[in-house]
Amino acid sequence: MTRPLPLAARAAAVLLTALLLAQLPGAAARPVHAQEETPPGPDRAAAITVNYTAYEWWLVRFLDNAVVCQIYVDHEGLPRPGEIYYACGADLYQKWAATRPCEYAESDDPSLCSGYYLLFWESGPAQREVAVSLPPPVVWVTLEGCTSLPGTHLCDPDALLVLTGEEPLPNETITRLEGVLDGEPFVCEPRCYIELLPTPPEGIRLEFWAYSSYGDSSPVFEALLRVADAEPETGQPGWYVDVLSSQWRGAPAAGCAQTWEAFPPVGGPPPWLTTPASPAELASDIPYEYLASNLILQGVADVSQCPDGGFLPNGQLSQCGLRQARPAVTAWQNRFDAIIFEVALDTGVPAQLLKNLFSRESQFWPGIYTAGPEVGLGQMTENGADTTLLWNPSFYEQFCPLVLDRDACARGYAQLKEEQQEMLRGALVQSVDAFCPDCPLRLDLQQADFSVPIFAETLLANCEQTGMIIYNTYRQPPGRVASYEDLWRFTLVNYNAGPGCLILAIQSTESLGEPLDWAHLSSHLTPVCRGAIDYVEDISR
């Protein structure tokens, strides 16, 4: 395909570009021109006929058994008050609502009763028209000529950003695409091919939408695009390209990058914030003493060669015990790698980050033997469960109906009664607790596997909360005031020490006019919160 002209040059080459593109099979981009109008947005609906069972009720006056109102409902049982109000009007509704039970109703002279009563008359099949919204047109963002790397894309010098319109209605088509890239308007049909040129480090904003033969348009979509020269690092001409957009269709962006509007470092995030190409690349061989002790106690590690049984008189692990337990320790710390990898692909949480967190929190031993506030691979607490349910609405919507009825869940976590919130928090903590006194090894390993995606969802909740804390302080997207790596460090502070610690440190950093980076923020953690420094540095090492 002929390389499209840069957007800045297209306006000066209208006729030449149009002639060239007209001769290319499959190339349909047109030169930029001024926007014609503001897109109207989706405006499509249809009426469909549905079958249902209609139930007819009468509102009857006691005095003379006169039918004063007919009420039609689509459900069994008495009409609801709102249905009576709608069918009969405010005056009759109020009179019916004020009617008291009548002791003469079953006698031979119900005319002695006053007021109104409901009488079921009949039911039968019926039809009605229902208005439904039809799916609107959409536009997808992809790249051509690029290779996906962990958290970024490496692109050829002539690679293209592609916008593709999609019309979901069978008899309609996309007529054209329009948009604005870094302040410059463009139009193309039915697909846009945009040349990649270097952008500022913070990227440039792209707005785009599609017009349909139906007569409306798609919503206005947005993307943040960063293009950086890859040659200094790779030795070959090309680009590192990162795209943040709800309409992106390609390899997932770096975890939480879109939430924060934060690009990872050029070339991709550091190893601790990546998901490797396969679970095997997550393998580690660290001599965890806490894990070794538990494996010895449960008979998983063979320490029969140790005269001390693997432990010193004070109960600490001996060097012989650590040495003999090493094969079992290595095998155990890698037993969750496959599921960590799958969960990372599903949620976008970096696999190495998730593994490092489990390493720090539990050394991959998800059981506890005494009642405590922290449980599971990632040491969930009730406060942590509260964060997950409040700041991860999509997870809440899936989890809540497992504990409460759907009507209660529909109100949202923040609107639940305190006892309902407490019930949900307790259920979430219990769901990640793998301790099982009657199981082999005193662990429910199925429960441990099940907990991995829950801890990933908890990290996503913490990244959302961290982003909102920063936005509330700076009134800017988090990626405008802090680096991608440091935003994850702040998220770990939130996970470990809680939002109170993070808020105070951020506010102190901002009030002193200091940059919002890890070096400055960590220096403002209060004494009770300073344990988070070692925690963050251990996980991000």
C-alpha positions as CSV (number, residue, x, y, z in Angstrom):
1,M,0.0,0.0,0.0
2,T,1.3,3.5,-0.8
3,R,2.2,5.3,2.3
4,P,-0.4,8.0,3.1
5,L,0.8,11.6,3.4
6,P,1.2,13.0,6.9
7,L,-1.9,14.7,8.0
8,A,-0.2,18.1,8.0
9,A,0.7,17.7,4.3
10,R,-2.6,16.3,3.0
11,A,-4.4,19.6,2.9
12,A,-1.8,20.9,0.4
13,A,-2.1,17.9,-1.9
14,V,-5.8,17.3,-2.2
15,L,-6.1,16.4,-5.9
16,L,-2.8,14.5,-6.1
17,T,-3.6,12.3,-3.1
18,A,-7.2,11.6,-4.3
19,L,-5.9,10.5,-7.7
20,L,-3.2,8.3,-6.2
21,L,-5.6,6.6,-3.8
22,A,-8.2,6.1,-6.4
23,Q,-5.7,3.9,-8.3
24,L,-4.8,1.8,-5.3
25,P,-7.0,-1.3,-4.6
26,G,-8.4,-1.2,-1.2
27,A,-7.1,2.2,-0.3
28,A,-9.9,4.6,0.4
29,A,-8.5,7.4,2.6
30,R,-9.3,11.0,1.4
31,P,-7.4,14.2,2.1
32,V,-8.2,16.2,5.2
33,H,-10.7,19.0,5.1
34,A,-12.5,21.1,7.6
35,Q,-15.2,19.3,9.7
36,E,-18.6,19.7,8.1
37,E,-20.7,19.5,11.3
38,T,-20.8,18.2,14.8
39,P,-21.7,14.5,14.7
40,P,-25.3,13.9,15.8
41,G,-24.5,10.7,17.7
42,P,-26.5,7.5,17.7
43,D,-30.2,7.9,17.1
44,R,-31.8,4.6,16.3
45,A,-34.7,2.7,17.7
46,A,-37.3,0.1,16.5
47,A,-40.6,-1.2,17.6
48,I,-41.0,-4.9,18.0
49,T,-44.2,-6.9,18.7
50,V,-44.0,-9.2,21.7
51,N,-46.4,-11.8,22.9
52,Y,-47.4,-11.9,26.6
53,T,-50.2,-12.9,28.9
54,A,-52.5,-10.0,29.9
55,Y,-54.4,-10.1,33.2
56,E,-57.5,-7.9,33.5
57,W,-58.6,-6.5,36.9
58,W,-61.5,-4.4,37.7
59,L,-61.7,-1.6,40.3
60,V,-65.2,-2.0,41.7
61,R,-67.3,0.3,43.9
62,F,-68.8,-1.4,47.0
63,L,-71.9,0.8,46.9
64,D,-73.4,-0.5,43.7
65,N,-70.8,-3.0,42.3
66,A,-70.1,-0.6,39.4
67,V,-66.8,-1.1,37.5
68,V,-65.1,2.2,37.7
69,C,-61.7,1.3,36.2
70,Q,-60.1,-1.6,34.2
71,I,-56.5,-2.4,34.9
72,Y,-54.3,-4.6,32.6
73,V,-51.1,-6.0,33.9
74,D,-48.5,-8.5,32.5
75,H,-47.9,-10.5,35.7
76,E,-49.7,-12.8,38.0
77,G,-50.9,-11.5,41.4
78,L,-52.5,-8.2,42.4
79,P,-51.8,-5.1,40.4
80,R,-49.1,-3.0,41.9
81,P,-50.0,0.5,43.4
82,G,-48.3,2.3,40.6
83,E,-50.2,0.3,38.0
84,I,-53.5,1.2,39.7
85,Y,-52.5,4.9,39.8
86,Y,-51.5,4.8,36.1
87,A,-54.8,3.1,34.9
88,C,-57.3,4.8,37.2
89,G,-55.9,8.2,37.9
90,A,-54.9,10.0,41.1
91,D,-58.5,10.5,42.5
92,L,-59.6,6.8,42.2
93,Y,-56.2,5.6,43.4
94,Q,-56.4,7.7,46.6
95,K,-60.0,6.5,47.3
96,W,-58.9,2.9,46.8
97,A,-55.9,3.3,49.0
98,A,-58.0,4.8,51.7
99,T,-60.6,1.9,51.6
100,R,-60.5,0.0,54.9
101,P,-61.3,-3.8,55.1
102,C,-65.0,-4.2,55.2
103,E,-66.7,-6.6,57.7
104,Y,-69.8,-6.8,55.5
105,A,-67.9,-7.8,52.3
106,E,-68.8,-11.4,52.6
107,S,-72.4,-10.8,53.8
108,D,-75.5,-10.6,51.6
109,D,-75.3,-6.8,51.5
110,P,-71.8,-5.6,50.5
111,S,-73.4,-2.2,49.7
112,L,-73.0,-1.5,53.4
113,C,-69.2,-1.3,52.7
114,S,-67.7,2.0,51.5
115,G,-64.9,2.5,49.1
116,Y,-63.5,0.3,46.3
117,Y,-62.1,-3.2,45.9
118,L,-60.1,-5.1,43.2
119,L,-61.7,-8.0,41.3
120,F,-59.8,-10.3,38.9
121,W,-61.8,-10.7,35.7
122,E,-59.8,-12.7,33.1
123,S,-56.4,-13.4,31.5
124,G,-55.4,-14.3,27.9
125,P,-52.8,-13.9,25.2
126,A,-52.0,-10.4,24.0
127,Q,-49.5,-8.5,22.0
128,R,-47.8,-5.2,22.3
129,E,-45.2,-3.1,20.7
130,V,-42.0,-2.4,22.6
131,A,-39.4,0.2,21.6
132,V,-35.9,-1.2,21.6
133,S,-32.6,0.6,20.9
134,L,-30.7,-0.7,17.9
135,P,-26.9,-1.0,18.2
136,P,-25.1,2.1,17.0
137,P,-22.1,2.2,14.5
138,V,-18.7,1.9,16.0
139,V,-15.1,2.6,15.0
140,W,-12.2,0.3,15.9
141,V,-8.5,1.2,16.2
142,T,-5.7,-1.1,15.0
143,L,-2.2,-1.0,13.8
144,E,-0.7,-2.4,10.5
145,G,2.9,-3.3,10.2
146,C,3.6,-3.7,13.9
147,T,4.7,-6.5,16.2
148,S,3.2,-6.7,19.7
149,L,5.7,-6.7,22.6
150,P,4.9,-6.8,26.3
151,G,3.0,-3.6,27.0
152,T,3.9,-1.9,23.6
153,H,4.3,-2.3,19.9
154,L,7.3,-2.2,17.6
155,C,6.4,-0.9,14.2
156,D,8.0,-0.7,10.8
157,P,8.9,2.8,9.5
158,D,5.8,2.7,7.1
159,A,3.4,1.2,9.7
160,L,-0.1,2.7,9.9
161,L,-2.7,3.5,12.4
162,V,-6.0,2.2,11.0
163,L,-9.6,3.4,11.9
164,T,-12.3,1.0,10.7
165,G,-16.0,1.7,10.9
166,E,-18.5,-1.0,11.6
167,E,-22.2,-0.9,11.0
168,P,-24.1,-3.6,12.9
169,L,-27.4,-3.2,11.0
170,P,-27.6,-5.6,8.1
171,N,-29.0,-3.2,5.5
172,E,-26.9,-0.1,6.4
173,T,-23.3,0.9,5.7
174,I,-20.7,3.2,7.0
175,T,-20.6,6.2,4.7
176,R,-17.5,7.9,6.0
177,L,-15.2,8.4,9.0
178,E,-14.2,11.8,10.5
179,G,-12.0,12.9,13.3
180,V,-9.5,15.3,14.7
181,L,-5.9,14.3,15.3
182,D,-3.9,16.7,17.4
183,G,-6.2,19.6,16.4
184,E,-6.2,18.7,12.6
185,P,-9.5,17.5,11.2
186,F,-9.7,14.6,8.7
187,V,-12.2,12.6,6.7
188,C,-11.9,9.2,4.9
189,E,-14.2,6.4,3.7
190,P,-14.7,3.7,4.7
191,R,-11.4,3.3,6.5
192,C,-8.7,5.7,7.7
193,Y,-5.0,5.0,7.3
194,I,-2.9,7.4,9.4
195,E,0.8,7.7,9.0
196,L,2.8,7.3,12.2
197,L,5.0,10.3,13.1
198,P,6.8,11.1,16.3
199,T,4.6,12.6,19.0
200,P,5.5,14.4,22.3
201,P,6.2,12.0,25.2
202,E,2.8,12.6,26.7
203,G,1.2,11.6,23.3
204,I,-1.5,13.3,21.2
205,R,-5.2,13.0,21.4
206,L,-7.3,11.5,18.6
207,E,-11.1,11.9,18.3
208,F,-13.0,10.0,15.7
209,W,-16.5,8.9,14.7
210,A,-18.4,7.2,11.9
211,Y,-21.4,8.3,9.8
212,S,-24.0,5.7,8.7
213,S,-26.4,5.5,5.8
214,Y,-29.0,5.1,8.6
215,G,-28.7,8.9,9.0
216,D,-26.9,9.1,12.3
217,S,-23.4,8.7,13.6
218,S,-21.4,6.7,16.1
219,P,-20.5,8.3,19.5
220,V,-17.4,10.4,19.4
221,F,-14.5,8.1,20.5
222,E,-11.1,9.1,21.8
223,A,-7.6,7.6,21.8
224,L,-4.3,8.7,23.2
225,L,-1.5,8.0,20.7
226,R,2.3,8.0,21.4
227,V,4.9,7.4,18.7
228,A,8.6,7.3,19.6
229,D,11.7,6.6,17.5
230,A,12.8,3.0,18.1
231,E,16.1,3.2,16.2
232,P,18.2,4.4,19.2
233,E,17.3,1.2,21.1
234,T,16.9,-1.4,18.3
235,G,19.4,-0.1,15.8
236,Q,16.8,-0.3,13.1
237,P,14.4,2.3,11.7
238,G,11.0,2.0,13.2
239,W,8.6,3.2,15.9
240,Y,7.5,2.3,19.4
241,V,3.7,2.9,19.4
242,D,1.3,2.9,22.2
243,V,-2.5,3.4,21.9
244,L,-4.9,4.0,24.8
245,S,-8.5,3.8,23.7
246,S,-11.7,1.9,24.5
247,Q,-11.9,1.1,20.8
248,W,-8.5,-0.5,20.6
249,R,-8.5,-3.9,19.0
250,G,-5.1,-5.5,19.5
251,A,-2.8,-6.8,22.2
252,P,-3.8,-5.4,25.6
253,A,-2.3,-2.2,26.7
254,A,-0.1,-2.2,29.8
255,G,-2.1,-2.8,32.9
256,C,-4.1,0.2,34.2
257,A,-2.5,2.4,31.6
258,Q,-5.9,3.4,30.2
259,T,-7.3,4.0,33.7
260,W,-4.5,6.5,34.4
261,E,-4.0,7.8,30.9
262,A,-0.4,6.9,31.5
263,F,2.0,5.5,28.9
264,P,4.6,3.0,30.1
265,P,8.3,3.8,29.4
266,V,9.1,3.9,25.7
267,G,9.8,0.4,24.6
268,G,7.6,-1.2,27.2
269,P,7.3,-1.4,31.0
270,P,10.1,-2.7,33.3
271,P,10.2,-6.5,33.9
272,W,8.2,-6.3,37.1
273,L,5.3,-4.8,35.3
274,T,5.2,-7.2,32.3
275,T,3.4,-10.4,31.4
276,P,5.9,-12.7,29.6
277,A,5.2,-14.7,26.5
278,S,4.6,-17.9,28.5
279,P,4.1,-19.1,32.0
280,A,7.6,-20.8,32.0
281,E,9.1,-17.3,32.0
282,L,7.6,-16.6,35.4
283,A,9.7,-19.4,37.0
284,S,11.7,-18.5,40.0
285,D,14.1,-20.3,42.4
286,I,14.1,-18.3,45.7
287,P,14.9,-20.0,49.0
288,Y,11.8,-18.9,50.9
289,E,12.2,-19.9,54.6
290,Y,8.5,-19.4,55.6
291,L,7.5,-21.6,52.7
292,A,10.2,-24.2,53.4
293,S,9.0,-24.4,57.1
294,N,5.4,-25.1,56.0
295,L,6.4,-27.7,53.4
296,I,8.5,-29.5,56.0
297,L,5.7,-29.4,58.6
298,Q,3.2,-30.8,56.1
299,G,5.6,-33.5,54.9
300,V,6.0,-32.2,51.4
301,A,9.7,-31.6,51.8
302,D,11.9,-34.6,52.8
303,V,14.3,-33.6,55.6
304,S,15.1,-37.1,56.8
305,Q,18.7,-36.5,56.1
306,C,18.8,-33.7,58.7
307,P,19.6,-34.9,62.2
308,D,17.8,-31.8,63.6
309,G,14.6,-32.6,61.6
310,G,15.0,-29.4,59.7
311,F,14.5,-27.1,62.7
312,L,16.7,-25.5,65.4
313,P,15.8,-25.8,69.1
314,N,14.2,-22.3,69.0
315,G,11.9,-23.4,66.2
316,Q,13.6,-21.6,63.4
317,L,14.5,-23.4,60.1
318,S,18.0,-24.9,60.2
319,Q,20.4,-24.7,57.3
320,C,20.0,-28.4,56.7
321,G,16.3,-28.0,56.6
322,L,16.5,-25.2,54.1
323,R,18.9,-27.1,51.9
324,Q,16.9,-30.3,51.9
325,A,13.6,-28.5,51.3
326,R,15.0,-26.5,48.4
327,P,13.6,-28.7,45.6
328,A,10.1,-28.7,47.1
329,V,10.3,-24.9,47.7
330,T,11.2,-24.3,44.0
331,A,8.4,-26.6,42.7
332,W,5.8,-25.0,45.0
333,Q,6.6,-21.3,44.3
334,N,6.0,-22.1,40.6
335,R,2.8,-24.1,40.9
336,F,0.6,-21.1,40.4
337,D,2.5,-19.7,37.4
338,A,0.1,-21.0,34.8
339,I,-3.0,-19.6,36.4
340,I,-1.2,-16.3,37.2
341,F,-0.4,-16.1,33.5
342,E,-4.0,-16.8,32.4
343,V,-5.4,-14.3,34.9
344,A,-2.9,-11.6,33.6
345,L,-4.1,-12.1,30.0
346,D,-7.8,-11.9,31.2
347,T,-7.5,-8.8,33.5
348,G,-4.4,-6.9,32.2
349,V,-2.7,-7.0,35.6
350,P,1.0,-7.7,34.9
351,A,1.7,-11.4,35.6
352,Q,5.1,-10.6,37.2
353,L,3.6,-8.0,39.5
354,L,1.0,-10.5,40.7
355,K,3.6,-13.1,41.3
356,N,5.9,-10.7,43.1
357,L,3.0,-9.6,45.3
358,F,2.2,-13.2,46.3
359,S,5.9,-13.7,47.0
360,R,6.0,-10.8,49.4
361,E,2.6,-11.4,51.1
362,S,2.6,-15.2,51.6
363,Q,5.6,-16.8,50.0
364,F,3.0,-18.7,48.0
365,W,1.7,-20.5,51.1
366,P,-2.0,-19.6,51.1
367,G,-3.0,-21.2,54.5
368,I,-2.9,-19.8,58.0
369,Y,-3.1,-21.8,61.2
370,T,-4.3,-19.1,63.6
371,A,-7.2,-16.7,63.2
372,G,-6.0,-13.5,61.7
373,P,-7.2,-10.5,59.7
374,E,-5.1,-11.4,56.6
375,V,-5.7,-14.5,54.5
376,G,-4.8,-16.1,51.2
377,L,-2.0,-15.8,48.7
378,G,-2.3,-12.0,48.7
379,Q,-3.3,-11.6,52.4
380,M,-6.8,-10.2,51.9
381,T,-8.3,-8.1,54.8
382,E,-11.8,-6.8,55.3
383,N,-10.5,-3.3,54.4
384,G,-9.0,-4.8,51.2
385,A,-12.3,-6.5,50.4
386,D,-14.1,-3.1,50.9
387,T,-11.8,-1.5,48.4
388,T,-12.4,-4.3,45.9
389,L,-16.2,-4.1,46.1
390,L,-16.3,-0.3,46.1
391,W,-13.7,0.5,43.4
392,N,-14.2,-2.5,41.0
393,P,-17.9,-2.2,40.0
394,S,-17.8,-4.9,37.3
395,F,-16.4,-7.4,39.9
396,Y,-19.0,-6.3,42.4
397,E,-21.8,-7.0,39.9
398,Q,-20.6,-10.5,39.5
399,F,-19.8,-11.3,43.1
400,C,-22.7,-9.7,44.9
401,P,-25.5,-11.9,43.6
402,L,-23.6,-14.9,44.9
403,V,-24.2,-13.6,48.4
404,L,-27.3,-11.2,48.3
405,D,-30.4,-11.1,46.2
406,R,-30.2,-9.2,42.9
407,D,-32.6,-6.5,43.9
408,A,-30.3,-5.5,46.8
409,C,-27.2,-5.8,44.7
410,A,-28.7,-3.4,42.0
411,R,-28.4,-0.5,44.5
412,G,-24.6,-0.6,44.3
413,Y,-22.2,-1.4,47.1
414,A,-22.1,2.1,48.6
415,Q,-25.9,2.1,49.0
416,L,-26.2,-1.2,50.8
417,K,-27.0,-1.4,54.4
418,E,-23.9,-1.7,56.7
419,E,-24.9,-5.3,57.6
420,Q,-25.1,-6.2,53.9
421,Q,-21.7,-4.6,53.2
422,E,-20.3,-6.5,56.1
423,M,-21.7,-9.8,54.8
424,L,-20.2,-9.2,51.4
425,R,-16.8,-8.3,52.8
426,G,-16.8,-11.4,54.9
427,A,-17.8,-13.6,52.0
428,L,-15.0,-12.1,49.8
429,V,-12.4,-12.6,52.4
430,Q,-13.6,-16.2,53.0
431,S,-13.5,-16.8,49.2
432,V,-9.7,-16.3,49.1
433,D,-8.9,-18.2,52.3
434,A,-7.5,-21.6,51.4
435,F,-6.9,-22.8,54.9
436,C,-8.8,-26.1,55.4
437,P,-8.1,-28.1,58.6
438,D,-9.6,-31.3,57.1
439,C,-7.8,-31.2,53.7
440,P,-4.5,-32.7,52.7
441,L,-1.7,-30.2,53.7
442,R,-4.5,-28.4,55.5
443,L,-5.0,-26.4,52.3
444,D,-7.8,-26.3,49.7
445,L,-5.7,-25.9,46.6
446,Q,-8.8,-25.4,44.4
447,Q,-9.7,-22.5,46.6
448,A,-6.2,-21.1,46.3
449,D,-6.4,-21.3,42.5
450,F,-9.8,-19.6,42.6
451,S,-8.3,-16.8,44.6
452,V,-5.8,-15.7,42.0
453,P,-8.3,-13.8,39.8
454,I,-9.8,-12.2,42.8
455,F,-6.5,-10.8,43.9
456,A,-6.0,-9.5,40.3
457,E,-9.4,-7.8,40.5
458,T,-8.4,-6.3,43.9
459,L,-5.3,-4.8,42.3
460,L,-7.5,-3.3,39.6
461,A,-9.7,-1.8,42.3
462,N,-6.6,-0.3,44.0
463,C,-5.4,1.2,40.7
464,E,-8.8,2.8,40.2
465,Q,-8.8,4.3,43.7
466,T,-5.2,5.5,43.4
467,G,-6.1,7.2,40.2
468,M,-9.0,9.0,41.7
469,I,-7.0,10.1,44.8
470,I,-4.4,11.7,42.4
471,Y,-7.1,13.3,40.2
472,N,-8.9,14.7,43.3
473,T,-5.6,16.4,44.3
474,Y,-4.2,17.6,41.0
475,R,-7.4,17.8,38.9
476,Q,-5.5,16.1,36.0
477,P,-5.3,12.6,34.7
478,P,-2.8,10.7,36.8
479,G,-0.6,10.1,33.8
480,R,-0.1,13.8,33.5
481,V,1.5,14.2,36.9
482,A,3.3,10.9,37.6
483,S,5.0,8.1,35.6
484,Y,3.4,4.8,34.8
485,E,5.9,2.9,37.0
486,D,5.4,5.3,40.0
487,L,1.6,5.0,39.6
488,W,1.9,1.3,40.2
489,R,4.2,2.0,43.2
490,F,1.5,4.3,44.6
491,T,-1.1,1.6,44.0
492,L,1.0,-0.9,46.0
493,V,1.1,1.7,48.9
494,N,-2.7,1.8,48.7
495,Y,-2.9,-2.0,48.7
496,N,-0.5,-2.4,51.6
497,A,-1.0,0.6,53.9
498,G,-4.4,1.9,52.8
499,P,-5.7,5.0,51.1
500,G,-5.2,7.2,54.2
501,C,-1.5,6.8,54.0
502,L,-1.4,7.5,50.3
503,I,-3.7,10.5,50.5
504,L,-1.5,12.2,53.2
505,A,1.7,11.5,51.3
506,I,0.2,12.8,48.0
507,Q,-1.2,16.0,49.7
508,S,2.2,16.7,51.3
509,T,4.0,16.2,48.0
510,E,1.6,18.6,46.2
511,S,1.6,21.2,48.9
512,L,5.4,21.5,48.8
513,G,5.4,21.8,45.1
514,E,7.5,18.7,44.6
515,P,7.3,16.3,41.7
516,L,4.9,13.4,42.2
517,D,7.4,10.6,42.0
518,W,8.3,7.7,44.3
519,A,11.4,9.4,45.8
520,H,9.4,12.4,47.0
521,L,6.1,10.6,47.9
522,S,7.9,7.9,49.9
523,S,9.7,10.6,51.9
524,H,6.3,12.0,53.0
525,L,4.8,8.7,54.3
526,T,4.0,9.1,58.0
527,P,5.9,6.9,60.5
528,V,2.9,4.4,60.8
529,C,2.9,4.1,57.0
530,R,6.6,3.8,56.3
531,G,6.5,0.0,56.3
532,A,5.1,0.4,52.8
533,I,8.5,1.6,51.5
534,D,10.2,-1.7,51.9
535,Y,7.1,-3.5,50.7
536,V,7.0,-1.5,47.4
537,E,10.7,-1.7,46.8
538,D,10.7,-5.5,47.4
539,I,7.9,-6.0,44.9
540,S,9.2,-3.6,42.3
541,R,12.8,-4.9,42.6
